[in-house]
Every structure is written in structure tokens, then in C-alpha cells.
Amino acid sequence: MNRTFRGVAYVSVWVVIWGTVASLMDWMLLTGEVYETASSGQAVTFIAYGAATVVLATRFSGRFLADADSEAPDQE
């Protein structure tokens, strides 16, 4: 698979993960009346989940973005 395509797909998947998880947490906090819509608490929620997603995506990137040549077993 093309390295550029794998990189774009990898980032896209992490953006979807971030948006889904942050939105679910935001919904829970809004329905629990912890904060109101368009408040600083809502911004902090999305920023915090965004930062956590960046850390996780960076840590796991080596597993998914490694060259196909390095994944193939040596054949002699």
C-alpha cells in the first residue's frame, strides 16, 4: 500500500476516533449539566481529548506506518 495513503488513512481514523470520543463525553457532560453549550468547559473537553489522541496516535504510529519491506520476513 502506498505510504502516503497509509499516512492519510491513519490520521483520518484518529480524527474520527477523537471526534467520536470527545463528542460522546461532551454529550454526557452537557446532559449531566456540568457545563453549558459554547462554554469554556466544552472547549477544554475537546482540547483535552485532542491532546490525548495526538499522544496515542504518535505512540502507535510505528506499528501502522512501518515500511512494508521491514514487515516482511527474511527469505533466503
C-alpha positions, 0 to 999 in steps of 0.5 A: 500500500502506498505510504502516503495513503497509509499516512492519510488513512491513519490520521483520518481514523484518529480524527474520527476516533477523537471526534467520536470520543470527545463528542460522546463525553461532551454529550454526557457532560452537557446532559449531566449539566456540568457545563453549558453549550459554547462554554469554556468547559466544552472547549477544554473537553475537546482540547483535552481529548485532542491532546490525548489522541495526538499522544496515542496516535504518535505512540502507535504510529510505528506499528501502522506506518512501518515500511512494508519491506521491514514487515516482511520476513527474511527469505533466503 
